[in-house]
């Protein structure tokens, strides 16, 4: 009896149309290419070239990691803050 006033003229489909999906992929690729192009136009390539040639100019010497000088309490506090950020959705 309660279904007498319900009218649904079109069947509901939860699928996305293939053309819309293809356009979304093309738009994402275009956005990535535009962002990369603008980065090169604004900042240039000097920093990228310097980073790539710096390692080979040093003779590929392994770099020793810096020692962690923080006390255990500070490390625990940072771990707690980081885990609570990810739990609440406020990730950096």
C-alpha positions in Angstrom: 0.0 0.0 0.0 2.8 2.4 0.8 4.4 1.8 -2.6 1.6 3.2 -4.6 3.0 6.8 -4.8 6.5 5.8 -5.6 7.4 6.3 -9.3 10.8 5.8 -10.7 10.8 6.3 -14.5 14.4 5.3 -15.1 16.2 2.4 -13.6 19.0 3.4 -11.2 22.5 2.4 -12.3 25.5 3.0 -10.2 27.9 2.5 -13.0 29.8 5.3 -14.6 29.5 5.8 -18.4 32.8 4.7 -20.2 33.0 8.0 -22.0 32.9 10.0 -18.8 35.6 7.7 -17.3 37.8 8.2 -20.3 37.3 12.0 -20.2 38.2 12.0 -16.5 41.5 10.2 -17.2 42.3 12.5 -20.1 41.6 15.6 -17.8 43.9 14.2 -15.1 46.7 13.6 -17.5 46.3 17.0 -19.0 46.3 18.6 -15.5 49.5 16.7 -14.6 51.2 17.8 -17.8 50.1 21.5 -17.3 51.4 21.5 -13.8 54.8 20.1 -14.8 55.0 22.5 -17.7 54.2 25.5 -15.5 56.8 24.3 -12.9 59.4 24.3 -15.6 58.3 27.7 -17.0 58.3 29.4 -13.6 61.3 27.8 -11.8 63.4 26.6 -14.8 65.6 23.5 -14.8 68.7 24.8 -13.0 67.8 23.2 -9.6 66.9 19.9 -11.3 70.2 19.8 -13.2 72.1 20.7 -10.1 70.6 18.0 -8.1 71.3 15.4 -10.8 74.9 16.4 -11.4 75.8 17.0 -7.8 75.7 13.3 -6.9 77.9 12.3 -9.8 80.3 15.2 -9.2 81.0 13.9 -5.7 82.1 10.5 -6.9 79.0 8.7 -5.7 80.2 8.6 -2.1 77.6 7.2 0.3 76.3 9.8 2.8 76.1 8.9 6.4 72.7 9.6 8.0 72.6 12.2 10.7 72.3 10.8 14.2 69.0 11.3 16.0 69.7 13.4 19.1 66.2 13.7 20.4 65.3 12.2 23.8 62.9 9.3 23.9 60.1 11.4 25.5 60.2 13.9 22.6 60.2 11.0 20.0 57.1 9.5 21.7 55.3 12.8 21.7 55.9 13.3 18.0 54.7 9.8 17.3 51.5 10.4 19.3 50.9 13.7 17.5 51.4 12.2 14.1 49.2 9.2 14.8 46.4 11.5 16.1 46.7 13.7 13.0 46.2 10.7 10.8 43.4 9.3 12.9 41.5 12.6 12.7 42.2 13.3 9.0 44.6 16.2 9.6 47.6 14.8 7.9 50.4 17.2 6.8 
